[in-house]
């Protein structure tokens, strides 16, 4: 028998063990690339609806996503919002039977701000040098219609 038995040096394999997560940053928060495209767009839609003063319920969020996701259904939206809530990127507040409103958390806003900064740097845009009016003009030119159909 050989003395070179490396079986004791390996971690035991478990079928139910979670793989290491690469979608978490060092601080333990979810990263932009750790989210799916729909999750990222949904987080952005919630923040945009809140920023424009529109409602942030499922109907308004669906409308805000309608351009990019014309066939998104309630079940898909609900599971996406539940995941964003589980990752503490948005909070949910029940308004009435069957209706909830969503608000970005500080972590969700920070994630969006980091992404905006990365995109600005990639495009050579200095965000800090722009006035509020200039930023609003850029935002209005690049944002789909308001979130709330009634507004």
C-alpha positions in Angstrom: 0.0 0.0 0.0 1.2 3.5 -0.8 1.5 6.2 1.9 0.3 8.7 -0.7 -3.4 8.6 0.1 -4.8 12.1 -0.7 -8.4 11.2 0.1 -8.1 12.8 3.5 -6.9 16.1 2.0 -10.1 16.7 0.0 -13.2 18.3 1.3 -16.1 15.8 1.4 -18.4 16.3 -1.6 -22.0 16.9 -0.7 -24.8 16.8 -3.3 -26.7 19.5 -1.4 -23.7 21.9 -1.0 -24.0 25.3 -2.6 -21.3 26.2 -5.1 -19.3 29.3 -4.2 -21.3 32.3 -5.3 -19.6 34.7 -7.7 -22.5 37.0 -7.8 -21.6 38.5 -4.4 -19.1 41.2 -3.9 -16.6 41.2 -1.0 -19.1 43.2 1.1 -21.7 40.4 0.6 -23.9 42.4 -1.6 -25.3 41.3 -5.0 -23.3 42.5 -8.0 -24.7 43.8 -11.3 -23.5 40.7 -13.2 -25.0 38.4 -10.6 -28.5 39.5 -11.7 -30.3 38.4 -14.9 -31.1 41.1 -17.5 -34.8 41.0 -16.4 -33.8 41.5 -12.8 -31.5 44.4 -13.6 -34.1 46.0 -15.8 -36.8 45.5 -13.1 -34.6 47.1 -10.5 -34.0 50.0 -12.8 -37.8 50.3 -13.6 -38.7 50.4 -9.9 -36.1 53.1 -9.3 -37.3 55.1 -12.4 -40.9 54.9 -11.4 -40.1 56.1 -7.9 -37.9 58.9 -9.2 -40.6 60.2 -11.5 -43.2 60.1 -8.7 -45.3 57.3 -10.3 -46.7 54.3 -8.6 -44.4 51.4 -8.1 -46.9 48.6 -8.2 -46.7 45.6 -10.5 -48.9 47.2 -13.1 -46.6 50.3 -13.4 -43.5 48.2 -13.4 -44.9 46.0 -16.1 -45.7 49.1 -18.2 -42.2 50.5 -17.6 -40.7 47.2 -18.8 -43.2 46.8 -21.7 -40.8 48.3 -24.4 -38.0 45.8 -23.7 -40.2 42.9 -22.6 -43.5 43.1 -24.5 -44.5 39.6 -23.3 -43.5 39.7 -19.6 -46.3 38.1 -17.6 -47.4 38.5 -14.0 -45.8 35.3 -12.7 -42.5 36.1 -14.2 -42.6 39.7 -12.9 -43.7 38.5 -9.5 -40.9 35.9 -9.2 -38.3 38.6 -10.3 -39.6 41.1 -7.7 -39.5 38.3 -5.1 -35.9 37.6 -6.0 -34.9 41.3 -5.8 -36.7 41.5 -2.4 -34.8 38.3 -1.2 -31.5 39.9 -2.2 -32.6 43.1 -0.3 -32.4 45.3 -3.4 -36.1 46.3 -3.1 -38.6 46.3 -0.4 -42.2 45.3 -0.8 -45.2 46.9 0.9 -48.7 45.5 0.5 -51.2 48.2 -0.6 -54.3 46.1 -0.8 -55.4 42.6 -1.6 -53.2 41.5 -4.5 -51.3 44.7 -4.9 -47.9 45.6 -3.6 -45.6 48.6 -4.1 -41.9 48.2 -4.4 -39.1 50.6 -3.3 -35.4 50.3 -4.0 -33.3 49.8 -0.9 -30.1 51.7 -0.2 -28.3 48.6 -1.5 -30.4 48.6 -4.7 -29.7 52.3 -5.2 -26.0 51.8 -4.6 -25.9 49.0 -7.1 -27.6 51.2 -9.7 -25.3 54.1 -8.9 -22.2 51.9 -9.3 -23.4 50.7 -12.7 -24.2 54.2 -13.8 -20.7 55.3 -12.8 -19.2 52.3 -14.7 -21.1 53.2 -17.8 -20.3 56.9 -17.6 -16.6 56.0 -17.2 -16.8 53.7 -20.2 -18.4 56.4 -22.3 -16.1 59.1 -21.1 -18.9 61.0 -19.4 -18.3 63.0 -16.2 -21.5 62.7 -14.3 -20.4 65.0 -11.4 -19.8 67.9 -13.8 -23.3 68.1 -15.1 -26.1 70.2 -13.7 -29.3 68.7 -12.4 -31.1 70.1 -15.5 -28.6 68.6 -17.9 -28.9 65.2 -16.2 -32.7 65.4 -16.3 -32.6 66.3 -20.0 -30.3 63.3 -20.7 -32.5 61.0 -18.6 -35.7 62.2 -20.3 -34.2 61.6 -23.7 -33.1 58.1 -22.9 -36.0 56.9 -20.7 -39.1 55.2 -22.1 -42.5 56.7 -21.4 -43.6 57.3 -17.8 -44.2 54.3 -15.6 -47.9 55.0 -14.8 -50.3 54.8 -17.7 -52.7 57.1 -16.0 -50.1 59.8 -15.2 
